[in-house]
Amino acid sequence: MQDDSTKPDADITAAETPRAKKRRGFAAMDPTLVSEIARKGGKAAHAVGTAHEFTSAEAREAGRKGGKATHAKRKGPFAPKTEAAPAVAETETPNPENEVP
């Protein structure tokens, strides 16, 4: 009788075998080529008039949002929120209809 411990495991399918992920699309390209393609796309968008140009107010708002997001990540998920909601009073307001004579 043969020893089964030396045989390759036939129960493992091709989907279960670990493989290195291959880079695809722009990730697989040379960074200088990607930059050149992006540059041409930007020039084309400006030529057609569909490119977005930030005003100083829009840029300021985007920077503020980015800063808030970065600092929120540093604080962690259990950090207290800086923008607290107003506290609700726990005392009930007296209702004259419920008073006992």
Secondary structure, 3 states (H helix, E strand, C coil): CCCHHHCCCCCCCHHHCCCCCCCCHHHHCCHHHHHHHHHHHHHHHHHHCCCCCCCHHHHHHHHHHHHHHHHHHHHCCCCCCCCCCCCCCCCCCCCHHHCCC
